[in-house]
Amino acid sequence: HMGIDFMDEVCRVYPEFPRKELPRSPWAHLPSLPPAVEAIMSGAHPGGVA
């Protein structure tokens, strides 16, 4: 959670710094995964092939 802690500190020192209200989860700050990767992570197989 270093990135979240860093943003907390930046906003504490610079209250005028713009900050998005995102969930306090590291996944909220990362780009979304491609559909094929999401399928692999969920246990599904891309294209419906087992």
Backbone as CSV, one residue per row, in Angstrom:
resi,resn,N_x,N_y,N_z,CA_x,CA_y,CA_z,C_x,C_y,C_z
1,HIS,0.815,-1.197,0.000,0.000,0.000,0.000,0.859,1.261,0.000
2,MET,2.080,1.148,-0.486,2.968,2.312,-0.472,2.397,3.475,-1.258
3,GLY,1.760,3.202,-2.396,1.198,4.280,-3.208,0.090,5.016,-2.483
4,ILE,-0.754,4.276,-1.764,-1.845,4.892,-1.010,-1.266,5.720,0.133
5,ASP,-0.279,5.172,0.833,0.367,5.916,1.918,1.035,7.178,1.385
6,PHE,1.664,7.068,0.217,2.306,8.230,-0.400,1.278,9.318,-0.701
7,MET,0.150,8.925,-1.298,-0.889,9.916,-1.608,-1.462,10.530,-0.337
8,ASP,-1.621,9.745,0.711,-2.085,10.289,1.992,-1.131,11.372,2.483
9,GLU,0.157,11.103,2.389,1.154,12.072,2.858,1.184,13.312,1.973
10,VAL,1.115,13.125,0.650,1.093,14.277,-0.262,-0.097,15.173,0.065
11,CYS,-1.262,14.575,0.267,-2.470,15.361,0.554,-2.427,15.985,1.941
12,ARG,-1.707,15.363,2.857,-1.561,15.960,4.184,-0.697,17.216,4.104
13,VAL,0.408,17.126,3.351,1.340,18.247,3.232,0.805,19.311,2.274
14,TYR,0.149,18.885,1.196,-0.389,19.795,0.177,-1.891,19.562,0.044
15,PRO,-2.702,20.121,0.956,-4.146,19.852,0.936,-4.836,20.268,-0.363
16,GLU,-4.239,21.182,-1.113,-4.855,21.624,-2.369,-4.588,20.657,-3.521
17,PHE,-3.738,19.654,-3.311,-3.408,18.692,-4.360,-4.658,17.900,-4.739
18,PRO,-4.982,17.837,-6.045,-6.192,17.097,-6.449,-6.018,15.596,-6.215
19,ARG,-7.073,14.980,-5.737,-7.017,13.541,-5.468,-8.343,12.910,-5.853
20,LYS,-8.255,11.817,-6.600,-9.459,11.067,-6.952,-9.928,10.291,-5.731
21,GLU,-11.228,10.249,-5.540,-11.785,9.437,-4.461,-11.942,8.007,-4.977
22,LEU,-10.958,7.189,-4.693,-10.956,5.792,-5.116,-10.982,4.901,-3.881
23,PRO,-11.421,3.669,-4.040,-11.364,2.738,-2.905,-9.926,2.601,-2.405
24,ARG,-9.760,2.319,-1.141,-8.414,2.198,-0.567,-7.855,0.799,-0.820
25,SER,-7.855,0.425,-2.069,-7.336,-0.861,-2.501,-6.282,-0.595,-3.572
26,PRO,-5.166,-1.302,-3.539,-4.157,-1.071,-4.573,-4.684,-1.355,-5.978
27,TRP,-5.675,-2.267,-6.119,-6.221,-2.604,-7.434,-6.968,-1.426,-8.040
28,ALA,-7.472,-0.518,-7.223,-8.220,0.634,-7.726,-7.316,1.608,-8.473
29,HIS,-6.016,1.516,-8.263,-5.074,2.456,-8.856,-4.338,1.877,-10.060
30,LEU,-4.708,0.685,-10.455,-4.064,0.026,-11.590,-5.006,-0.001,-12.784
31,PRO,-4.449,-0.030,-13.997,-5.326,-0.139,-15.169,-6.033,-1.491,-15.179
32,SER,-7.161,-1.541,-15.869,-7.892,-2.805,-15.947,-7.091,-3.814,-16.775
33,LEU,-7.333,-5.084,-16.496,-6.629,-6.151,-17.203,-7.330,-6.460,-18.519
34,PRO,-6.579,-6.932,-19.513,-7.205,-7.364,-20.761,-8.159,-8.530,-20.481
35,PRO,-9.221,-8.674,-21.289,-10.197,-9.748,-21.067,-9.568,-11.140,-20.973
36,ALA,-8.560,-11.429,-21.778,-7.935,-12.761,-21.743,-7.269,-13.012,-20.391
37,VAL,-6.634,-11.996,-19.830,-5.981,-12.141,-18.526,-7.031,-12.292,-17.430
38,GLU,-8.103,-11.507,-17.512,-9.191,-11.644,-16.532,-9.769,-13.055,-16.567
39,ALA,-9.921,-13.623,-17.768,-10.454,-14.980,-17.910,-9.526,-15.992,-17.250
40,ILE,-8.236,-15.834,-17.435,-7.267,-16.748,-16.822,-7.340,-16.643,-15.304
41,MET,-7.408,-15.417,-14.795,-7.437,-15.219,-13.344,-8.733,-15.730,-12.719
42,SER,-9.825,-15.705,-13.476,-11.102,-16.173,-12.932,-11.263,-17.686,-13.084
43,GLY,-10.343,-18.336,-13.789,-10.420,-19.775,-13.978,-11.114,-20.167,-15.270
44,ALA,-11.659,-19.201,-15.983,-12.295,-19.485,-17.272,-11.212,-19.555,-18.341
45,HIS,-11.558,-20.154,-19.447,-10.613,-20.236,-20.555,-11.067,-19.298,-21.660
46,PRO,-10.161,-18.470,-22.189,-10.535,-17.560,-23.275,-11.113,-18.332,-24.456
47,GLY,-12.155,-17.840,-25.038,-12.774,-18.487,-26.188,-13.609,-19.703,-25.823
48,GLY,-13.765,-19.990,-24.544,-14.594,-21.108,-24.107,-13.949,-22.469,-24.289
49,VAL,-12.667,-22.511,-24.616,-11.971,-23.778,-24.838,-11.395,-24.256,-23.516
50,ALA,-11.637,-25.520,-23.201,-11.126,-26.067,-21.931,-9.821,-26.790,-22.145
